[in-house]
């Protein structure tokens, strides 16, 4: 990555980390995908039960492969015929892995879901939440973060899943009520009631959507 962009990301990440701390969440900055993976593994004790939503960023840093090949109880919902049963296991897991659709400079997390298994697990259930967030997802404020989640992340994901929504065709949110809409539940995480539960690793890279 360009040296100037890296310097900007490092400085901006420190602002976000301060914002997260003020909201009872813990932030970290990783200069590379490999460093992000090592930070994440340091937060996950061996033997832990670990599961995740559908976050691409977790795969992109190599964390899923490391967990599958390590001494962890990784609950891979893709390996379960009963997807609902696998999703329900998340609520009693030691660690839940995710990304975030957007994050503000002062540490507010914005996430939108269709089935709500991801946003509900972020909000309540798993003992620890570890989020992998590329610096491309940092926005100025709530308004910018919401626009990013609805106009960048959502259309790309509907296209990725082959869903029949207006945004699949237009590339931007149409505030639809389509049966295929993935904008069913919106979670704004502005504070964590439980200190030490939510950990956000900011990565000096463009990750996810």
PyMOL CGO cylinders between C-alpha atoms (Angstrom):
from pymol import cmd
from pymol.cgo import CYLINDER

trace = [
    CYLINDER, 0.00, 0.00, 0.00, 1.13, 3.58, -0.72, 0.3, 1, 1, 1, 1, 1, 1,
    CYLINDER, 1.13, 3.58, -0.72, 3.31, 4.97, 2.08, 0.3, 1, 1, 1, 1, 1, 1,
    CYLINDER, 3.31, 4.97, 2.08, 1.19, 8.12, 2.44, 0.3, 1, 1, 1, 1, 1, 1,
    CYLINDER, 1.19, 8.12, 2.44, -2.03, 6.13, 2.66, 0.3, 1, 1, 1, 1, 1, 1,
    CYLINDER, -2.03, 6.13, 2.66, -0.47, 3.87, 5.28, 0.3, 1, 1, 1, 1, 1, 1,
    CYLINDER, -0.47, 3.87, 5.28, 0.55, 6.87, 7.39, 0.3, 1, 1, 1, 1, 1, 1,
    CYLINDER, 0.55, 6.87, 7.39, -2.93, 8.36, 7.09, 0.3, 1, 1, 1, 1, 1, 1,
    CYLINDER, -2.93, 8.36, 7.09, -4.52, 5.03, 8.06, 0.3, 1, 1, 1, 1, 1, 1,
    CYLINDER, -4.52, 5.03, 8.06, -2.26, 4.68, 11.08, 0.3, 1, 1, 1, 1, 1, 1,
    CYLINDER, -2.26, 4.68, 11.08, -3.15, 8.16, 12.35, 0.3, 1, 1, 1, 1, 1, 1,
    CYLINDER, -3.15, 8.16, 12.35, -6.87, 7.77, 11.65, 0.3, 1, 1, 1, 1, 1, 1,
    CYLINDER, -6.87, 7.77, 11.65, -6.90, 4.37, 13.35, 0.3, 1, 1, 1, 1, 1, 1,
    CYLINDER, -6.90, 4.37, 13.35, -5.61, 5.94, 16.57, 0.3, 1, 1, 1, 1, 1, 1,
    CYLINDER, -5.61, 5.94, 16.57, -8.58, 8.34, 16.51, 0.3, 1, 1, 1, 1, 1, 1,
    CYLINDER, -8.58, 8.34, 16.51, -11.00, 5.43, 16.02, 0.3, 1, 1, 1, 1, 1, 1,
    CYLINDER, -11.00, 5.43, 16.02, -9.31, 3.42, 18.79, 0.3, 1, 1, 1, 1, 1, 1,
    CYLINDER, -9.31, 3.42, 18.79, -9.78, 6.35, 21.21, 0.3, 1, 1, 1, 1, 1, 1,
    CYLINDER, -9.78, 6.35, 21.21, -13.43, 6.51, 20.20, 0.3, 1, 1, 1, 1, 1, 1,
    CYLINDER, -13.43, 6.51, 20.20, -13.86, 2.79, 20.80, 0.3, 1, 1, 1, 1, 1, 1,
    CYLINDER, -13.86, 2.79, 20.80, -12.25, 3.07, 24.23, 0.3, 1, 1, 1, 1, 1, 1,
    CYLINDER, -12.25, 3.07, 24.23, -14.69, 5.83, 25.19, 0.3, 1, 1, 1, 1, 1, 1,
    CYLINDER, -14.69, 5.83, 25.19, -17.49, 3.41, 24.26, 0.3, 1, 1, 1, 1, 1, 1,
    CYLINDER, -17.49, 3.41, 24.26, -16.18, 0.53, 26.40, 0.3, 1, 1, 1, 1, 1, 1,
    CYLINDER, -16.18, 0.53, 26.40, -14.76, -1.34, 23.41, 0.3, 1, 1, 1, 1, 1, 1,
    CYLINDER, -14.76, -1.34, 23.41, -11.13, -2.19, 22.63, 0.3, 1, 1, 1, 1, 1, 1,
    CYLINDER, -11.13, -2.19, 22.63, -9.44, -1.23, 19.39, 0.3, 1, 1, 1, 1, 1, 1,
    CYLINDER, -9.44, -1.23, 19.39, -6.19, -2.36, 17.74, 0.3, 1, 1, 1, 1, 1, 1,
    CYLINDER, -6.19, -2.36, 17.74, -4.31, -1.31, 14.62, 0.3, 1, 1, 1, 1, 1, 1,
    CYLINDER, -4.31, -1.31, 14.62, -2.72, -3.87, 12.33, 0.3, 1, 1, 1, 1, 1, 1,
    CYLINDER, -2.72, -3.87, 12.33, -0.29, -2.70, 9.65, 0.3, 1, 1, 1, 1, 1, 1,
    CYLINDER, -0.29, -2.70, 9.65, -0.95, -5.82, 7.56, 0.3, 1, 1, 1, 1, 1, 1,
    CYLINDER, -0.95, -5.82, 7.56, -3.34, -8.77, 7.16, 0.3, 1, 1, 1, 1, 1, 1,
    CYLINDER, -3.34, -8.77, 7.16, -0.79, -11.07, 8.81, 0.3, 1, 1, 1, 1, 1, 1,
    CYLINDER, -0.79, -11.07, 8.81, -0.50, -8.78, 11.83, 0.3, 1, 1, 1, 1, 1, 1,
    CYLINDER, -0.50, -8.78, 11.83, -4.31, -8.62, 12.04, 0.3, 1, 1, 1, 1, 1, 1,
    CYLINDER, -4.31, -8.62, 12.04, -4.47, -12.42, 12.11, 0.3, 1, 1, 1, 1, 1, 1,
    CYLINDER, -4.47, -12.42, 12.11, -1.86, -12.60, 14.89, 0.3, 1, 1, 1, 1, 1, 1,
    CYLINDER, -1.86, -12.60, 14.89, -3.71, -10.02, 16.99, 0.3, 1, 1, 1, 1, 1, 1,
    CYLINDER, -3.71, -10.02, 16.99, -6.96, -11.93, 16.53, 0.3, 1, 1, 1, 1, 1, 1,
    CYLINDER, -6.96, -11.93, 16.53, -5.36, -15.23, 17.54, 0.3, 1, 1, 1, 1, 1, 1,
    CYLINDER, -5.36, -15.23, 17.54, -3.93, -13.58, 20.66, 0.3, 1, 1, 1, 1, 1, 1,
    CYLINDER, -3.93, -13.58, 20.66, -7.50, -12.76, 21.69, 0.3, 1, 1, 1, 1, 1, 1,
    CYLINDER, -7.50, -12.76, 21.69, -8.75, -16.33, 21.18, 0.3, 1, 1, 1, 1, 1, 1,
    CYLINDER, -8.75, -16.33, 21.18, -7.48, -18.86, 23.76, 0.3, 1, 1, 1, 1, 1, 1,
    CYLINDER, -7.48, -18.86, 23.76, -6.81, -22.36, 22.47, 0.3, 1, 1, 1, 1, 1, 1,
    CYLINDER, -6.81, -22.36, 22.47, -9.73, -24.68, 23.07, 0.3, 1, 1, 1, 1, 1, 1,
    CYLINDER, -9.73, -24.68, 23.07, -12.26, -21.88, 22.61, 0.3, 1, 1, 1, 1, 1, 1,
    CYLINDER, -12.26, -21.88, 22.61, -15.50, -22.44, 20.74, 0.3, 1, 1, 1, 1, 1, 1,
    CYLINDER, -15.50, -22.44, 20.74, -15.44, -20.00, 17.82, 0.3, 1, 1, 1, 1, 1, 1,
    CYLINDER, -15.44, -20.00, 17.82, -18.02, -19.16, 15.20, 0.3, 1, 1, 1, 1, 1, 1,
    CYLINDER, -18.02, -19.16, 15.20, -18.78, -16.32, 12.82, 0.3, 1, 1, 1, 1, 1, 1,
    CYLINDER, -18.78, -16.32, 12.82, -21.23, -14.57, 10.55, 0.3, 1, 1, 1, 1, 1, 1,
    CYLINDER, -21.23, -14.57, 10.55, -20.58, -14.31, 6.84, 0.3, 1, 1, 1, 1, 1, 1,
    CYLINDER, -20.58, -14.31, 6.84, -17.77, -11.74, 7.06, 0.3, 1, 1, 1, 1, 1, 1,
    CYLINDER, -17.77, -11.74, 7.06, -15.38, -11.84, 4.11, 0.3, 1, 1, 1, 1, 1, 1,
    CYLINDER, -15.38, -11.84, 4.11, -12.73, -9.88, 6.02, 0.3, 1, 1, 1, 1, 1, 1,
    CYLINDER, -12.73, -9.88, 6.02, -12.23, -12.75, 8.48, 0.3, 1, 1, 1, 1, 1, 1,
    CYLINDER, -12.23, -12.75, 8.48, -11.40, -15.05, 5.56, 0.3, 1, 1, 1, 1, 1, 1,
    CYLINDER, -11.40, -15.05, 5.56, -9.24, -12.45, 3.80, 0.3, 1, 1, 1, 1, 1, 1,
    CYLINDER, -9.24, -12.45, 3.80, -6.71, -12.22, 6.63, 0.3, 1, 1, 1, 1, 1, 1,
    CYLINDER, -6.71, -12.22, 6.63, -6.39, -16.01, 6.84, 0.3, 1, 1, 1, 1, 1, 1,
    CYLINDER, -6.39, -16.01, 6.84, -8.00, -16.27, 10.27, 0.3, 1, 1, 1, 1, 1, 1,
    CYLINDER, -8.00, -16.27, 10.27, -10.54, -18.96, 9.36, 0.3, 1, 1, 1, 1, 1, 1,
    CYLINDER, -10.54, -18.96, 9.36, -7.84, -21.29, 8.01, 0.3, 1, 1, 1, 1, 1, 1,
    CYLINDER, -7.84, -21.29, 8.01, -5.71, -20.70, 11.12, 0.3, 1, 1, 1, 1, 1, 1,
    CYLINDER, -5.71, -20.70, 11.12, -8.61, -21.62, 13.40, 0.3, 1, 1, 1, 1, 1, 1,
    CYLINDER, -8.61, -21.62, 13.40, -9.56, -24.70, 11.40, 0.3, 1, 1, 1, 1, 1, 1,
    CYLINDER, -9.56, -24.70, 11.40, -5.96, -25.92, 11.52, 0.3, 1, 1, 1, 1, 1, 1,
    CYLINDER, -5.96, -25.92, 11.52, -5.38, -24.99, 15.16, 0.3, 1, 1, 1, 1, 1, 1,
    CYLINDER, -5.38, -24.99, 15.16, -6.52, -26.21, 18.57, 0.3, 1, 1, 1, 1, 1, 1,
    CYLINDER, -6.52, -26.21, 18.57, -9.93, -24.56, 18.48, 0.3, 1, 1, 1, 1, 1, 1,
    CYLINDER, -9.93, -24.56, 18.48, -13.53, -25.71, 18.32, 0.3, 1, 1, 1, 1, 1, 1,
    CYLINDER, -13.53, -25.71, 18.32, -14.42, -23.84, 15.13, 0.3, 1, 1, 1, 1, 1, 1,
    CYLINDER, -14.42, -23.84, 15.13, -18.14, -24.09, 14.40, 0.3, 1, 1, 1, 1, 1, 1,
    CYLINDER, -18.14, -24.09, 14.40, -18.31, -23.97, 10.61, 0.3, 1, 1, 1, 1, 1, 1,
    CYLINDER, -18.31, -23.97, 10.61, -21.95, -23.39, 9.75, 0.3, 1, 1, 1, 1, 1, 1,
    CYLINDER, -21.95, -23.39, 9.75, -21.27, -24.31, 6.11, 0.3, 1, 1, 1, 1, 1, 1,
    CYLINDER, -21.27, -24.31, 6.11, -20.50, -27.82, 7.31, 0.3, 1, 1, 1, 1, 1, 1,
    CYLINDER, -20.50, -27.82, 7.31, -23.91, -28.19, 8.97, 0.3, 1, 1, 1, 1, 1, 1,
    CYLINDER, -23.91, -28.19, 8.97, -26.96, -29.41, 7.10, 0.3, 1, 1, 1, 1, 1, 1,
    CYLINDER, -26.96, -29.41, 7.10, -29.12, -27.67, 9.72, 0.3, 1, 1, 1, 1, 1, 1,
    CYLINDER, -29.12, -27.67, 9.72, -27.97, -24.05, 9.30, 0.3, 1, 1, 1, 1, 1, 1,
    CYLINDER, -27.97, -24.05, 9.30, -30.34, -22.81, 11.99, 0.3, 1, 1, 1, 1, 1, 1,
    CYLINDER, -30.34, -22.81, 11.99, -28.77, -25.14, 14.56, 0.3, 1, 1, 1, 1, 1, 1,
    CYLINDER, -28.77, -25.14, 14.56, -25.31, -23.88, 13.63, 0.3, 1, 1, 1, 1, 1, 1,
    CYLINDER, -25.31, -23.88, 13.63, -26.43, -20.26, 13.92, 0.3, 1, 1, 1, 1, 1, 1,
    CYLINDER, -26.43, -20.26, 13.92, -27.95, -20.89, 17.35, 0.3, 1, 1, 1, 1, 1, 1,
    CYLINDER, -27.95, -20.89, 17.35, -24.62, -22.26, 18.58, 0.3, 1, 1, 1, 1, 1, 1,
    CYLINDER, -24.62, -22.26, 18.58, -23.18, -18.78, 18.13, 0.3, 1, 1, 1, 1, 1, 1,
    CYLINDER, -23.18, -18.78, 18.13, -25.08, -17.43, 21.12, 0.3, 1, 1, 1, 1, 1, 1,
    CYLINDER, -25.08, -17.43, 21.12, -23.24, -19.69, 23.53, 0.3, 1, 1, 1, 1, 1, 1,
    CYLINDER, -23.24, -19.69, 23.53, -19.84, -19.53, 21.81, 0.3, 1, 1, 1, 1, 1, 1,
    CYLINDER, -19.84, -19.53, 21.81, -16.72, -18.24, 23.51, 0.3, 1, 1, 1, 1, 1, 1,
    CYLINDER, -16.72, -18.24, 23.51, -15.84, -16.06, 20.52, 0.3, 1, 1, 1, 1, 1, 1,
    CYLINDER, -15.84, -16.06, 20.52, -17.87, -14.65, 17.64, 0.3, 1, 1, 1, 1, 1, 1,
    CYLINDER, -17.87, -14.65, 17.64, -16.00, -13.35, 14.59, 0.3, 1, 1, 1, 1, 1, 1,
    CYLINDER, -16.00, -13.35, 14.59, -17.35, -10.65, 12.34, 0.3, 1, 1, 1, 1, 1, 1,
    CYLINDER, -17.35, -10.65, 12.34, -16.53, -7.55, 10.39, 0.3, 1, 1, 1, 1, 1, 1,
    CYLINDER, -16.53, -7.55, 10.39, -18.54, -4.33, 10.36, 0.3, 1, 1, 1, 1, 1, 1,
    CYLINDER, -18.54, -4.33, 10.36, -20.35, -2.74, 7.44, 0.3, 1, 1, 1, 1, 1, 1,
    CYLINDER, -20.35, -2.74, 7.44, -19.05, 0.63, 8.63, 0.3, 1, 1, 1, 1, 1, 1,
    CYLINDER, -19.05, 0.63, 8.63, -17.47, 2.34, 11.63, 0.3, 1, 1, 1, 1, 1, 1,
    CYLINDER, -17.47, 2.34, 11.63, -17.37, 6.04, 12.49, 0.3, 1, 1, 1, 1, 1, 1,
    CYLINDER, -17.37, 6.04, 12.49, -14.22, 7.93, 13.39, 0.3, 1, 1, 1, 1, 1, 1,
    CYLINDER, -14.22, 7.93, 13.39, -15.48, 8.16, 16.97, 0.3, 1, 1, 1, 1, 1, 1,
    CYLINDER, -15.48, 8.16, 16.97, -16.06, 4.40, 17.27, 0.3, 1, 1, 1, 1, 1, 1,
    CYLINDER, -16.06, 4.40, 17.27, -19.72, 3.72, 16.46, 0.3, 1, 1, 1, 1, 1, 1,
    CYLINDER, -19.72, 3.72, 16.46, -20.34, 0.43, 14.61, 0.3, 1, 1, 1, 1, 1, 1,
    CYLINDER, -20.34, 0.43, 14.61, -23.07, 0.15, 11.96, 0.3, 1, 1, 1, 1, 1, 1,
    CYLINDER, -23.07, 0.15, 11.96, -24.24, -3.27, 10.78, 0.3, 1, 1, 1, 1, 1, 1,
    CYLINDER, -24.24, -3.27, 10.78, -27.17, -4.38, 8.60, 0.3, 1, 1, 1, 1, 1, 1,
    CYLINDER, -27.17, -4.38, 8.60, -28.47, -7.94, 8.28, 0.3, 1, 1, 1, 1, 1, 1,
    CYLINDER, -28.47, -7.94, 8.28, -31.09, -9.97, 6.50, 0.3, 1, 1, 1, 1, 1, 1,
    CYLINDER, -31.09, -9.97, 6.50, -31.46, -12.95, 8.86, 0.3, 1, 1, 1, 1, 1, 1,
    CYLINDER, -31.46, -12.95, 8.86, -30.10, -10.97, 11.84, 0.3, 1, 1, 1, 1, 1, 1,
    CYLINDER, -30.10, -10.97, 11.84, -27.96, -13.86, 13.11, 0.3, 1, 1, 1, 1, 1, 1,
    CYLINDER, -27.96, -13.86, 13.11, -24.85, -11.66, 12.82, 0.3, 1, 1, 1, 1, 1, 1,
    CYLINDER, -24.85, -11.66, 12.82, -26.21, -8.46, 14.35, 0.3, 1, 1, 1, 1, 1, 1,
    CYLINDER, -26.21, -8.46, 14.35, -27.95, -10.34, 17.16, 0.3, 1, 1, 1, 1, 1, 1,
    CYLINDER, -27.95, -10.34, 17.16, -24.71, -12.14, 18.07, 0.3, 1, 1, 1, 1, 1, 1,
    CYLINDER, -24.71, -12.14, 18.07, -22.81, -8.86, 18.07, 0.3, 1, 1, 1, 1, 1, 1,
    CYLINDER, -22.81, -8.86, 18.07, -25.39, -7.40, 20.43, 0.3, 1, 1, 1, 1, 1, 1,
    CYLINDER, -25.39, -7.40, 20.43, -25.81, -10.31, 22.84, 0.3, 1, 1, 1, 1, 1, 1,
    CYLINDER, -25.81, -10.31, 22.84, -24.77, -13.90, 23.49, 0.3, 1, 1, 1, 1, 1, 1,
    CYLINDER, -24.77, -13.90, 23.49, -21.15, -14.82, 22.67, 0.3, 1, 1, 1, 1, 1, 1,
    CYLINDER, -21.15, -14.82, 22.67, -18.71, -14.08, 25.47, 0.3, 1, 1, 1, 1, 1, 1,
    CYLINDER, -18.71, -14.08, 25.47, -16.35, -12.18, 23.18, 0.3, 1, 1, 1, 1, 1, 1,
    CYLINDER, -16.35, -12.18, 23.18, -16.74, -10.51, 19.78, 0.3, 1, 1, 1, 1, 1, 1,
    CYLINDER, -16.74, -10.51, 19.78, -13.67, -10.01, 17.57, 0.3, 1, 1, 1, 1, 1, 1,
    CYLINDER, -13.67, -10.01, 17.57, -14.20, -7.79, 14.55, 0.3, 1, 1, 1, 1, 1, 1,
    CYLINDER, -14.20, -7.79, 14.55, -11.85, -7.48, 11.56, 0.3, 1, 1, 1, 1, 1, 1,
    CYLINDER, -11.85, -7.48, 11.56, -12.38, -4.11, 9.90, 0.3, 1, 1, 1, 1, 1, 1,
    CYLINDER, -12.38, -4.11, 9.90, -10.49, -2.70, 6.92, 0.3, 1, 1, 1, 1, 1, 1,
    CYLINDER, -10.49, -2.70, 6.92, -9.70, 1.00, 7.01, 0.3, 1, 1, 1, 1, 1, 1,
    CYLINDER, -9.70, 1.00, 7.01, -11.87, 1.40, 3.91, 0.3, 1, 1, 1, 1, 1, 1,
    CYLINDER, -11.87, 1.40, 3.91, -14.89, 1.11, 6.22, 0.3, 1, 1, 1, 1, 1, 1,
    CYLINDER, -14.89, 1.11, 6.22, -14.08, 4.12, 8.40, 0.3, 1, 1, 1, 1, 1, 1,
    CYLINDER, -14.08, 4.12, 8.40, -16.57, 6.97, 7.88, 0.3, 1, 1, 1, 1, 1, 1,
    CYLINDER, -16.57, 6.97, 7.88, -16.79, 10.51, 9.22, 0.3, 1, 1, 1, 1, 1, 1,
    CYLINDER, -16.79, 10.51, 9.22, -20.03, 10.11, 11.18, 0.3, 1, 1, 1, 1, 1, 1,
    CYLINDER, -20.03, 10.11, 11.18, -23.23, 8.10, 11.69, 0.3, 1, 1, 1, 1, 1, 1,
    CYLINDER, -23.23, 8.10, 11.69, -24.80, 9.48, 8.53, 0.3, 1, 1, 1, 1, 1, 1,
    CYLINDER, -24.80, 9.48, 8.53, -21.79, 8.54, 6.41, 0.3, 1, 1, 1, 1, 1, 1,
    CYLINDER, -21.79, 8.54, 6.41, -21.57, 5.11, 8.03, 0.3, 1, 1, 1, 1, 1, 1,
    CYLINDER, -21.57, 5.11, 8.03, -25.25, 4.38, 7.42, 0.3, 1, 1, 1, 1, 1, 1,
    CYLINDER, -25.25, 4.38, 7.42, -24.92, 5.49, 3.79, 0.3, 1, 1, 1, 1, 1, 1,
    CYLINDER, -24.92, 5.49, 3.79, -21.91, 3.23, 3.34, 0.3, 1, 1, 1, 1, 1, 1,
    CYLINDER, -21.91, 3.23, 3.34, -23.70, 0.24, 4.84, 0.3, 1, 1, 1, 1, 1, 1,
    CYLINDER, -23.70, 0.24, 4.84, -26.78, 0.72, 2.68, 0.3, 1, 1, 1, 1, 1, 1,
    CYLINDER, -26.78, 0.72, 2.68, -25.24, 2.01, -0.56, 0.3, 1, 1, 1, 1, 1, 1,
    CYLINDER, -25.24, 2.01, -0.56, -21.91, 0.14, -0.70, 0.3, 1, 1, 1, 1, 1, 1,
    CYLINDER, -21.91, 0.14, -0.70, -22.03, -3.01, 1.44, 0.3, 1, 1, 1, 1, 1, 1,
    CYLINDER, -22.03, -3.01, 1.44, -25.66, -4.01, 0.86, 0.3, 1, 1, 1, 1, 1, 1,
    CYLINDER, -25.66, -4.01, 0.86, -25.72, -3.77, -2.98, 0.3, 1, 1, 1, 1, 1, 1,
    CYLINDER, -25.72, -3.77, -2.98, -22.44, -5.69, -3.29, 0.3, 1, 1, 1, 1, 1, 1,
    CYLINDER, -22.44, -5.69, -3.29, -23.70, -8.43, -0.98, 0.3, 1, 1, 1, 1, 1, 1,
    CYLINDER, -23.70, -8.43, -0.98, -27.03, -8.78, -2.80, 0.3, 1, 1, 1, 1, 1, 1,
    CYLINDER, -27.03, -8.78, -2.80, -25.10, -9.14, -6.05, 0.3, 1, 1, 1, 1, 1, 1,
    CYLINDER, -25.10, -9.14, -6.05, -22.75, -11.66, -4.41, 0.3, 1, 1, 1, 1, 1, 1,
    CYLINDER, -22.75, -11.66, -4.41, -25.69, -13.78, -3.25, 0.3, 1, 1, 1, 1, 1, 1,
    CYLINDER, -25.69, -13.78, -3.25, -27.62, -13.40, -6.51, 0.3, 1, 1, 1, 1, 1, 1,
    CYLINDER, -27.62, -13.40, -6.51, -30.64, -11.82, -4.81, 0.3, 1, 1, 1, 1, 1, 1,
    CYLINDER, -30.64, -11.82, -4.81, -33.50, -10.12, -6.63, 0.3, 1, 1, 1, 1, 1, 1,
    CYLINDER, -33.50, -10.12, -6.63, -33.50, -6.64, -5.10, 0.3, 1, 1, 1, 1, 1, 1,
    CYLINDER, -33.50, -6.64, -5.10, -33.56, -3.19, -6.74, 0.3, 1, 1, 1, 1, 1, 1,
    CYLINDER, -33.56, -3.19, -6.74, -30.05, -2.44, -5.47, 0.3, 1, 1, 1, 1, 1, 1,
    CYLINDER, -30.05, -2.44, -5.47, -28.74, -5.51, -7.29, 0.3, 1, 1, 1, 1, 1, 1,
    CYLINDER, -28.74, -5.51, -7.29, -29.73, -3.78, -10.53, 0.3, 1, 1, 1, 1, 1, 1,
    CYLINDER, -29.73, -3.78, -10.53, -29.04, -0.14, -9.63, 0.3, 1, 1, 1, 1, 1, 1,
    CYLINDER, -29.04, -0.14, -9.63, -26.01, -0.50, -7.32, 0.3, 1, 1, 1, 1, 1, 1,
    CYLINDER, -26.01, -0.50, -7.32, -27.55, 1.78, -4.72, 0.3, 1, 1, 1, 1, 1, 1,
    CYLINDER, -27.55, 1.78, -4.72, -30.14, 1.45, -1.95, 0.3, 1, 1, 1, 1, 1, 1,
    CYLINDER, -30.14, 1.45, -1.95, -33.75, 1.97, -3.06, 0.3, 1, 1, 1, 1, 1, 1,
    CYLINDER, -33.75, 1.97, -3.06, -35.15, 1.53, 0.48, 0.3, 1, 1, 1, 1, 1, 1,
    CYLINDER, -35.15, 1.53, 0.48, -37.00, -1.52, -0.82, 0.3, 1, 1, 1, 1, 1, 1,
    CYLINDER, -37.00, -1.52, -0.82, -39.33, -4.01, 0.83, 0.3, 1, 1, 1, 1, 1, 1,
    CYLINDER, -39.33, -4.01, 0.83, -38.38, -6.79, -1.55, 0.3, 1, 1, 1, 1, 1, 1,
    CYLINDER, -38.38, -6.79, -1.55, -38.73, -10.35, -0.19, 0.3, 1, 1, 1, 1, 1, 1,
    CYLINDER, -38.73, -10.35, -0.19, -35.00, -10.69, -0.89, 0.3, 1, 1, 1, 1, 1, 1,
    CYLINDER, -35.00, -10.69, -0.89, -33.95, -7.54, 0.98, 0.3, 1, 1, 1, 1, 1, 1,
    CYLINDER, -33.95, -7.54, 0.98, -30.97, -7.96, 3.28, 0.3, 1, 1, 1, 1, 1, 1,
    CYLINDER, -30.97, -7.96, 3.28, -31.63, -4.63, 5.02, 0.3, 1, 1, 1, 1, 1, 1,
    CYLINDER, -31.63, -4.63, 5.02, -34.03, -6.13, 7.59, 0.3, 1, 1, 1, 1, 1, 1,
    CYLINDER, -34.03, -6.13, 7.59, -32.26, -5.36, 10.86, 0.3, 1, 1, 1, 1, 1, 1,
    CYLINDER, -32.26, -5.36, 10.86, -29.95, -2.42, 11.54, 0.3, 1, 1, 1, 1, 1, 1,
    CYLINDER, -29.95, -2.42, 11.54, -27.67, -2.51, 14.58, 0.3, 1, 1, 1, 1, 1, 1,
    CYLINDER, -27.67, -2.51, 14.58, -25.99, 0.66, 15.87, 0.3, 1, 1, 1, 1, 1, 1,
    CYLINDER, -25.99, 0.66, 15.87, -23.40, -0.22, 18.50, 0.3, 1, 1, 1, 1, 1, 1,
    CYLINDER, -23.40, -0.22, 18.50, -22.65, 3.05, 20.28, 0.3, 1, 1, 1, 1, 1, 1,
    CYLINDER, -22.65, 3.05, 20.28, -21.56, 1.56, 23.62, 0.3, 1, 1, 1, 1, 1, 1,
    CYLINDER, -21.56, 1.56, 23.62, -20.76, -1.87, 25.05, 0.3, 1, 1, 1, 1, 1, 1,
    CYLINDER, -20.76, -1.87, 25.05, -22.31, -2.56, 28.44, 0.3, 1, 1, 1, 1, 1, 1,
    CYLINDER, -22.31, -2.56, 28.44, -19.66, -5.23, 29.07, 0.3, 1, 1, 1, 1, 1, 1,
    CYLINDER, -19.66, -5.23, 29.07, -16.03, -4.10, 29.08, 0.3, 1, 1, 1, 1, 1, 1,
    CYLINDER, -16.03, -4.10, 29.08, -13.66, -6.48, 27.32, 0.3, 1, 1, 1, 1, 1, 1,
    CYLINDER, -13.66, -6.48, 27.32, -16.37, -8.07, 25.18, 0.3, 1, 1, 1, 1, 1, 1,
    CYLINDER, -16.37, -8.07, 25.18, -16.04, -6.27, 21.82, 0.3, 1, 1, 1, 1, 1, 1,
    CYLINDER, -16.04, -6.27, 21.82, -12.62, -6.05, 20.18, 0.3, 1, 1, 1, 1, 1, 1,
    CYLINDER, -12.62, -6.05, 20.18, -12.13, -4.24, 16.87, 0.3, 1, 1, 1, 1, 1, 1,
    CYLINDER, -12.13, -4.24, 16.87, -8.99, -4.83, 14.80, 0.3, 1, 1, 1, 1, 1, 1,
    CYLINDER, -8.99, -4.83, 14.80, -8.50, -2.06, 12.25, 0.3, 1, 1, 1, 1, 1, 1,
    CYLINDER, -8.50, -2.06, 12.25, -6.45, -3.28, 9.29, 0.3, 1, 1, 1, 1, 1, 1,
    CYLINDER, -6.45, -3.28, 9.29, -4.30, -1.20, 6.97, 0.3, 1, 1, 1, 1, 1, 1,
    CYLINDER, -4.30, -1.20, 6.97, -5.99, -2.64, 3.89, 0.3, 1, 1, 1, 1, 1, 1,
    CYLINDER, -5.99, -2.64, 3.89, -9.22, -2.63, 1.91, 0.3, 1, 1, 1, 1, 1, 1,
    CYLINDER, -9.22, -2.63, 1.91, -11.16, -5.61, 3.28, 0.3, 1, 1, 1, 1, 1, 1,
    CYLINDER, -11.16, -5.61, 3.28, -14.66, -6.86, 2.63, 0.3, 1, 1, 1, 1, 1, 1,
    CYLINDER, -14.66, -6.86, 2.63, -17.39, -4.71, 1.17, 0.3, 1, 1, 1, 1, 1, 1,
]
cmd.load_cgo(trace, "trace")
